Every structure is written in structure tokens, then in C-alpha cells.
Amino acid sequence: MQASANNLNQTIITDHLVAQCKKGDVRAFRELYNAYSEAMYNICLRMTGNAADAEDTLQEAFMQVFRNIDRLENAGSVTAWIKRIVVNHCLSHLRRKKVYFEEVDNIEVAEEKAGMDEDSFAWTVSAIKDAIQGLPHGYRTVLNLSIFEEYSHKEIAVMLDISESTVKTQYMRAKDKVRQIIKQKNAIR
């Protein structure tokens, strides 16, 4: 019962903050920023690959949030709305950096095999994060959007203006590359 009460209270607080932001209340803007900035910064960091770009992208995204708060029709969807703005700013940042997505149309991508011996690797959260940060931008972007932001391959294809087969290929190659990086690091130890 406690969790649902907290969720209800959080929704009421968020609804109130959004209403106050729409009235131009600067304190409400600050509270909204404080409530969402850490989670959104993590998205920016995963997608851009470095702290300076993540901070810049986060600030640009929140500027858009504040400029367009009047357009938010349902305060209950504020998290998804802010996340979409943040992801779009990250993608714009990557496009400005001319991140390359290798187009592949006629390549068959093998589905992941069940029972792969992934448990034998000593994968830690930091090792996986390091491996993902070591990926080329295109691979990292697709992997982050799929795994962490939970977009479908079809949604990612639309966002990046590439084919769905390219998304699938980039995703599989990214996962393979992460495995290789971790295997190499484990072999060195």
C-alpha cells in the first residue's frame, strides 16, 4: 500500500509543479529540474559518452522543456515527455558530431542464442559501463536506446532515420563488441 501511496503523492506533486511552471513560477522550474536532472543527465552521459557533452545536452534539453512546458497537456506524462526531449537533444548532438551509422540492408543478423556462457564472465557494472563507453558512437547510441531507454528497434530506426535492419545489426555488433572488450580485460587480469 505504501508504494502506491508514494506514487500517488509523487503524481500530485508533479501535477502541482507542472501547473506552477506553466504559471511561470521560477521555484517550480528549479524543483522540476532538481527532480529530473540526475536521471536525465545519466541518459545524456550514456548517449554522448562524456561529461561535458552530457552537461551541455542536458542544459539545452531543459531549456526546451521550460520554453515548451505550456505544450504539455498531461502532467502525468511529464517524465516521458522530458525523456523524449532529452533523447532528441542527445541525438541532435550526435548528428552534429556526424556519428556514423553503417547502413546494411541485405545482411542477415543471427538471433541471440539462448544459453550463451555469459555467466562465466566476471562482468561488473563498471566493466560493462567502461566497455559501452569504448564503443564507436553509432554502436553506443543504438545499444543505449535499446537497452537503457527501452526503445524498440523500429522506434530507434525512426529516430535515427536508418533502416530497422541497420539498427538490429548495430545492436548485435555493439553487444558482440562489449563481450570482446570484457573478454580482453578479463584475459589481461
N, C-alpha and C positions, 0 to 999 in steps of 0.2 A: 504494500500500500504506500509505503514511504516514497518509492521511486516514482510512482505515478503522481503523487502529490508534488514532488520536486519538479517533475516535467510540467505539470500544470502551472506551478508558480513561475517556472522559467518562461513559459509561453506568455503568461500575464505580464511579466517583467519586460520581455522582448516586445510585446504589443505596445506597452506603455512607452518604451524607448523609441520605437519607430514613430509613434504618434507625436512624441515630443520633438524628434528630429525633423519631422515634417513641418513643425511649427517654427523651426529654426533655432531650437534650444541647443546651444553650444555644449553645455554639460552633457546632454543626452548623446550628442555625437561622440564625445570623449568616452562615455560609458559603452556605447556600441562598439567603438574602436577597441577599447580595452577588452570587451567580451569576446571579440572575434579575431583580433590581430595575431595572437600566438598561433592559433590553428591555421590561419591563412598564410602566415609567414612560413610555416612548415611546408605548405603546398608550394609556395614560391621558391623556397630553398631546394626542395626536391626537383622542381622543374627547371630552374635556372642553373643550378649547380654551384652557385657561390653566394656568400652572404651579402656582398654589396649589391649585386643584381637583384637578389631576393628583396632586400630592403627597398630599393628603388621601385621595383614592380609592385610591392605591397602598398607603398605610398600612392602610386599612380592609381591603383585599383580602388583604394579607399577614397581618393579624391572623386572618382567616378561614382562610387556608392553615395557619397554625400551630395554630389551635384544632382543625382537622379533618385534620391530617396522618395520623392513625390510620386514617382512612377511605380513604386512597389505597392501593389494592390492588396496583397495578403501578407500581413506581418508574420503570420505563421510560417511563411516560406522564406523568411529573411536569410536563414543560413544557406539554403540552396542558391538564393539569388546572389548573395555576396560571393559564394564559392564560384559560381559561374563567371562573375565579373573578374575575380582573381585569376582563374584559369585562362580566361580570354586574354587578360593582360600578359600573363606568362607566355602564352602562345605568340602574341604580338612581339614580345621581347625576343623570343627565339627566331621569329621571322626576320626581325631587324638584324639579328646576328647571322642571318642566312643559314639556319640549320638545315641540313640536307636530309631528306627522306628518300631513300633509294626506292624508286618505282619498280615494282615487279608485278607482272601480270600473269605470266604463264609458269610460275614456279609452284610446285606442289609443296605444301608445308605439312610435314608429318605431325599428327596429333601427339600430344604428350602421352608417353607410355605410363601406364599405371605400374606401381611397384618399382620405380626407379630407386636406386640406392642412395637417395639424398640424405637419409638419416645417418649414413656413415660419415658424412662431413661434419666437422666441428664448426657449424655455422653459428655465428653470434650476430646479434643485431648490428653491432658496429661493423663487423666484417661485411655483412650484406650491404649496409649503407655505403661503406667505402667502395665496394665493388660497383654498386649502381652509380656512384659519383664518377667512377672511372670509365663509364660507358660513353661512347660518342653521343652528342646531343640528341640526335634522332632516335636512337635506341632508348635513351633515358626518358625522353618525353613520352614515347608510346608506353613504356613499362610503367612509368608513374601514373599516367592517365588510366591505365587498365587496372593495375594492382591497387594503388593507393586511393585514387579518386573514383574507382569503380565504374568507369565508363565502358560501354560495350565497344567491340571493335568497330561496329558500324558508326557509333557516335563519334569515335576518335577519327575515323575516316572523314566524316563530315567536317569536324573541327579543323583538321589539318589539310583538308582539300586534297586528299590522296585516296587511292583505292583501298577497299577493305582488305584485299589480299596483301597489299603492301603493309598495312597495319599488322596483319597476322604474321607476316614474315619478319617485320621489325621486332615484334613482340617475342617471337620464338628465338630469333638471333640474340636479342637482349638477354633473355633468360639463359641461353647457352653461354654467352659471354660472361655473365655473372658467375655461372658454375665454373668456367675455366679460370677466372680470376681467383676465386676462392680455392680451387684445387691447387693452383700455383702457390698461393700464400701458405696453404697447409703443407705443401711439399717442401717449402723452404724451411719451415719450422723444424 
